[in-house]
Amino acid sequence: MFIIRVMPIARGVFKDHLTFFSREDIPIGSLVNAPVRGRTIPTLVIESKDAREAKQDVRSADFALKKISPQAKPKQIFSDAFIAAMKDAALWHGVHEGVMIGAFTSHTILDSTTKLEPAKKMSTPNGGPEVRSDLLVLQAEQSERVRTYRNLARESFARGQSVFILTPTVIEAEHLEEQLKRGIEEHVFLMTSEVSKKKIIDAWNSASMNEKPVLVIGTAFILSVPRSDIGTIVVERESARSYRGFSRPHVDVRRAAEFLSRTIGARFILADFPLRVETRYRVDIGEMDELARSQVRPSGTGEVRIVDTRRKKDTGEGVQKASARNPFTTLTADTKRSIERVIQTGGNVIVFAARRGIAPLTVCNDCGTPVTDETTGVPMVLHKTPEGNVFMSHRSGATLPAETSCKTCGGWNLTTLGIGVDRVADELSKTFPDAPLITFTKETTPTHRVAKKIATEFYTARGAILIGTERMLPYLREPVELGVVASVDSMLSISAWRAHEHTLSILFYLRERAELEFIVETRKPDSEVMKAFISGNPTDFYRSDIAERKEYSYPPFTTFIGLKWEGTRASVEKNSLAITEMFKDTDLVGPLPPVATGKNEWSARAVIRKERKTWPDALLAERIRALPPDIEVTIDPDEIV
């Protein structure tokens, strides 16, 4: 009999190691299923010991060992380098190692071990851990980045090395594969959640066993593909928020990819235009180098116009002061004329709006009271539905009929403020009734398949208008004649500390896809974001933002460890007291007062601040891992209030 110690690869199991007994010796590194709390989960064998040698440990244990019986011959499907890298990444993220491994593999792979080829044994990948990994950046627009990737693939193949390219979304992986596979189809593999189970298994086996170098393109789980010759790992569009897990565990794919690069001595490249502030700072301090000279300004020749919508309205007969005779419109008359010129010639138009619904805010004209969610107190958004307009809370999901009166004075004189996608769409449909109008939001494109279909309909139509939120951005695979930003000001007003950086990234992304003209309508043309965008040089914004971050000790000068917990008000307040006591010896900010998120549902936050060079801290990470399951942990979260 043997004592087997395993690492659970699953969410919800808050332990690094579990112990079982087995009649057979199971090789270290093998993947086997084990019974845990009434369910069977995949686990990684990290130790196998003869029971006679561990007799004393078995007798002194305060629990009974369960039996583990592999259904098939155990095999190792992950490389030693990947497991070692995930161990380092788990420490940085303050999560258990098995949780980290689970975040970077696929359920299809974990459930199909009998169909997978075992990982090739490799003692010191790419020369061993003593080989320095080149940390590089590539600041260039997408077309130039694609050309660079082609050259990287050719050069790497000539040196007998493979290339892995990570993308933030499925659609971007598909587009990149189409652009790079020409002439090397047999050596290019696409792996995303939208690839069928059979194709994923075939691609995994082919990519891992191919004797020649390969180019693997896909989302996060391609990092677990066992190749011993990985020479380059690229993170495409590194500023995308999709690289941060929206659900637990909130892992940063970019950080994990860098840990793997360091482990195997591979070249690591962060690519985008513009790069994130943190990334640019690492270049300035010599922590990263430039792969090629950074592109400073956009290369497009299309005209860029910034329309200041403050206190003035364009009636079509010149700019005049706003009055009762000039009702509020989502787009100025001059912008509408630009749209008309394009669609009359058969060109297409993209219109971006930052918010869903008709309007993000509705207030009473008599007393100024906004329409808010009774439970959470947040403003409700007016939405258009098949049954009619309704107010909806994006926090709790609560709804109210549009005929709701003011809760303070009882009046019916309500006015909508702000610009949402539905509001812009309604106005454009009335202004251009003959033009194909397509709305691209989370509600109209709930799945990848539907989103691709709608994007294809837009690009195959003539004189069409596509209006959408951030959801549509990755699906804009080709440029159009005109790009319009109907609303962006709300993004500059939210509390997320990376909001301005993210807004600037979106503006440059959209500008790259407007061939002839790009129009931004804003009430904040004097903001740092708009100034940098107007100048066309993201460096201006970087200098301003990095100085502000240094002054207030924000990343990259400090590492934030975000803590968030939810529940009833009593349970939230109890956890707040526990957090205060548990981390009283740290630089703890908070806990902040609980806020309502739904009926009898509350949440609270706190932040631990660590100097950049002091994280990860093994002792503090261990305390964070020991937190109860209802406390979420995010390293450097986008929101801290």
Secondary structure as GFF3:
##gff-version 3
##sequence-region A 1 641
A	DSSP	beta_strand	2	8	.	.	.	ID=ss1
A	DSSP	beta_strand	18	22	.	.	.	ID=ss2
A	DSSP	beta_strand	31	36	.	.	.	ID=ss3
A	DSSP	beta_strand	39	50	.	.	.	ID=ss4
A	DSSP	alpha_helix	55	60	.	.	.	ID=ss5
A	DSSP	beta_strand	66	67	.	.	.	ID=ss6
A	DSSP	alpha_helix	80	93	.	.	.	ID=ss7
A	DSSP	alpha_helix	97	103	.	.	.	ID=ss8
A	DSSP	alpha_helix	107	110	.	.	.	ID=ss9
A	DSSP	three_ten_helix	113	115	.	.	.	ID=ss10
A	DSSP	three_ten_helix	125	127	.	.	.	ID=ss11
A	DSSP	beta_strand	135	139	.	.	.	ID=ss12
A	DSSP	alpha_helix	142	158	.	.	.	ID=ss13
A	DSSP	beta_strand	162	166	.	.	.	ID=ss14
A	DSSP	alpha_helix	170	180	.	.	.	ID=ss15
A	DSSP	three_ten_helix	185	187	.	.	.	ID=ss16
A	DSSP	beta_strand	188	191	.	.	.	ID=ss17
A	DSSP	alpha_helix	197	209	.	.	.	ID=ss18
A	DSSP	beta_strand	215	218	.	.	.	ID=ss19
A	DSSP	three_ten_helix	220	224	.	.	.	ID=ss20
A	DSSP	beta_strand	230	235	.	.	.	ID=ss21
A	DSSP	three_ten_helix	241	243	.	.	.	ID=ss22
A	DSSP	alpha_helix	253	264	.	.	.	ID=ss23
A	DSSP	beta_strand	267	272	.	.	.	ID=ss24
A	DSSP	alpha_helix	277	284	.	.	.	ID=ss25
A	DSSP	beta_strand	289	290	.	.	.	ID=ss26
A	DSSP	beta_strand	303	308	.	.	.	ID=ss27
A	DSSP	beta_strand	312	314	.	.	.	ID=ss28
A	DSSP	beta_strand	319	321	.	.	.	ID=ss29
A	DSSP	alpha_helix	333	344	.	.	.	ID=ss30
A	DSSP	beta_strand	349	353	.	.	.	ID=ss31
A	DSSP	beta_strand	361	364	.	.	.	ID=ss32
A	DSSP	beta_strand	381	385	.	.	.	ID=ss33
A	DSSP	beta_strand	388	392	.	.	.	ID=ss34
A	DSSP	beta_strand	399	401	.	.	.	ID=ss35
A	DSSP	beta_strand	414	417	.	.	.	ID=ss36
A	DSSP	alpha_helix	421	431	.	.	.	ID=ss37
A	DSSP	beta_strand	437	440	.	.	.	ID=ss38
A	DSSP	alpha_helix	448	460	.	.	.	ID=ss39
A	DSSP	beta_strand	465	468	.	.	.	ID=ss40
A	DSSP	three_ten_helix	470	475	.	.	.	ID=ss41
A	DSSP	beta_strand	480	487	.	.	.	ID=ss42
A	DSSP	three_ten_helix	489	492	.	.	.	ID=ss43
A	DSSP	alpha_helix	499	511	.	.	.	ID=ss44
A	DSSP	beta_strand	514	522	.	.	.	ID=ss45
A	DSSP	alpha_helix	528	535	.	.	.	ID=ss46
A	DSSP	alpha_helix	538	552	.	.	.	ID=ss47
A	DSSP	beta_strand	558	567	.	.	.	ID=ss48
A	DSSP	alpha_helix	569	582	.	.	.	ID=ss49
A	DSSP	beta_strand	587	589	.	.	.	ID=ss50
A	DSSP	beta_strand	595	598	.	.	.	ID=ss51
A	DSSP	beta_strand	601	611	.	.	.	ID=ss52
A	DSSP	three_ten_helix	612	614	.	.	.	ID=ss53
A	DSSP	alpha_helix	618	625	.	.	.	ID=ss54
A	DSSP	beta_strand	631	635	.	.	.	ID=ss55
###
